[in-house]
Amino acid sequence: MPPKLTLAVQYGAPAVELPRWRLRRWVQQAVNGVALQLDPAIRVIALTLRLVDAREGRRLNQAFRHRDYATNVLTFEYGTDPEGVASGDIVLCLAVLRREARAQKKTLAQHAAHLTVHGVLHALGHDHIDPLQAQQMESLETRILARMGLPDPYLSQSS
């Protein structure tokens, strides 16, 4: 049985096309997709997903990554506490997601689903620093998205 999910969704920018129920479904699918790989001591996954505008996205990226631009997704992994609660924050910058979705000829929902799954995986300890990690993480994202009926986001970038 996967850990219990607690999710707070915050709208720092309007996104009527991304309602809470849809975001919650994507996060739950990501959690379910990695449940068997998680440390069995994790009983609860507590995440906050915040949707922001370009200004807030740039400010956060500058403050925490020292990069002076808004990026599509920022994830803050806080680890697991002694009670078995794994926690993290995921920030999606809507302006960047919209621009990237148009450039990649995807819907905003497809791109946001991908980056939500990507952020959840980061929050749960996955990374893509080296090529092997990147391949493993991309494969996991692709499998989770396929279960959601969504295309492989990495194939569409190379066409």
C-alpha positions in Angstrom: 0.0 0.0 0.0 1.4 3.4 -0.9 2.0 6.0 1.8 -0.8 8.4 2.6 -0.6 11.6 0.5 -1.3 15.0 2.0 -1.2 17.7 -0.6 -1.6 21.5 -0.4 -2.2 23.3 -3.6 -1.5 27.0 -3.7 -2.3 29.4 -6.5 0.1 32.3 -6.6 -1.1 32.9 -10.2 -4.5 32.0 -11.8 -4.7 28.7 -13.6 -8.3 27.8 -14.3 -7.2 25.0 -16.7 -5.3 23.3 -13.8 -7.9 22.7 -11.0 -6.9 21.2 -7.7 -8.5 17.9 -8.4 -6.4 17.4 -11.6 -3.2 18.4 -9.9 -4.0 16.0 -7.0 -4.6 13.2 -9.4 -1.3 13.8 -11.1 0.6 13.9 -7.8 -1.2 10.7 -6.6 -0.3 8.9 -9.9 3.4 9.9 -9.4 3.3 8.6 -5.8 1.7 5.4 -6.8 4.3 5.0 -9.6 7.2 5.0 -7.2 5.5 3.5 -4.1 7.3 0.1 -4.4 10.7 1.9 -4.6 10.1 4.1 -1.5 11.7 3.4 1.9 9.2 1.3 3.8 9.6 3.7 6.7 7.8 6.4 4.8 4.2 6.4 5.9 3.1 9.8 4.8 4.1 12.0 1.9 3.4 15.7 2.6 3.7 18.0 -0.4 2.9 21.5 -1.3 2.4 22.3 -5.0 2.4 26.0 -5.7 1.6 27.6 -9.1 3.4 30.9 -9.6 3.8 33.7 -12.1 7.1 34.6 -13.8 8.0 37.2 -11.2 7.7 34.8 -8.3 9.3 32.0 -10.2 12.3 34.2 -11.0 12.6 35.4 -7.4 12.6 31.8 -6.1 15.1 30.6 -8.6 17.4 33.5 -7.9 17.1 33.0 -4.1 17.6 29.3 -4.0 19.5 28.4 -7.1 21.3 31.7 -7.8 19.9 31.8 -11.4 18.3 35.0 -12.6 15.4 33.6 -14.6 12.1 31.8 -14.0 12.4 28.1 -14.5 9.6 25.6 -15.2 9.7 23.6 -12.0 11.6 24.0 -8.7 11.5 21.3 -6.1 12.6 21.4 -2.5 13.1 18.0 -0.9 13.1 18.1 2.9 13.7 14.4 3.5 11.9 12.1 5.9 11.3 12.9 9.6 11.5 10.3 12.4 7.7 9.8 12.2 8.0 8.6 8.6 6.8 11.8 6.9 8.6 12.6 3.7 8.0 16.2 2.7 8.7 18.6 -0.1 7.6 21.7 -2.0 7.1 21.8 -5.8 6.8 25.2 -7.6 5.5 25.3 -11.2 5.9 28.6 -13.1 2.9 29.0 -15.3 4.4 31.5 -17.7 7.3 29.2 -18.4 5.0 26.1 -18.7 2.8 27.9 -21.2 5.7 29.1 -23.3 7.3 25.7 -23.3 4.0 23.9 -24.1 3.5 26.2 -27.1 7.1 25.6 -28.3 6.8 21.8 -27.9 3.3 21.8 -29.5 1.7 20.3 -26.4 -1.3 21.3 -24.3 -0.6 23.1 -21.1 -2.2 20.1 -19.2 0.2 17.6 -20.8 3.2 19.7 -20.0 2.0 20.5 -16.5 1.3 16.8 -15.8 4.8 16.0 -16.9 6.5 18.6 -14.7 4.2 17.8 -11.8 5.3 14.2 -12.0 8.9 15.3 -12.4 8.7 17.5 -9.3 7.1 14.8 -7.2 10.0 12.4 -8.2 12.5 15.0 -7.1 10.7 15.6 -3.8 10.9 11.8 -3.2 14.7 11.7 -3.8 15.1 11.0 -7.5 17.5 13.1 -9.5 19.1 13.5 -13.0 22.6 14.8 -12.2 24.4 12.1 -14.1 23.4 10.3 -17.3 22.3 7.0 -15.7 20.2 8.9 -13.1 18.7 10.9 -15.9 17.8 7.8 -17.9 16.2 6.1 -14.9 14.2 9.2 -13.9 13.0 9.8 -17.5 12.0 6.2 -17.8 10.0 6.4 -14.6 8.3 9.6 -15.7 7.4 8.1 -19.0 5.9 5.0 -17.4 3.8 7.1 -14.9 2.6 9.4 -17.7 1.7 6.4 -19.9 -0.5 5.0 -17.2 -2.2 8.4 -17.2 -2.7 8.2 -21.0 -0.1 10.8 -21.8 2.6 10.7 -24.4 6.3 10.3 -23.7 7.4 13.9 -23.2 11.0 13.1 -24.2 10.1 11.8 -27.6 8.1 14.9 -28.5 11.1 17.1 -27.6 13.3 15.3 -30.1 11.0 15.6 -33.1 
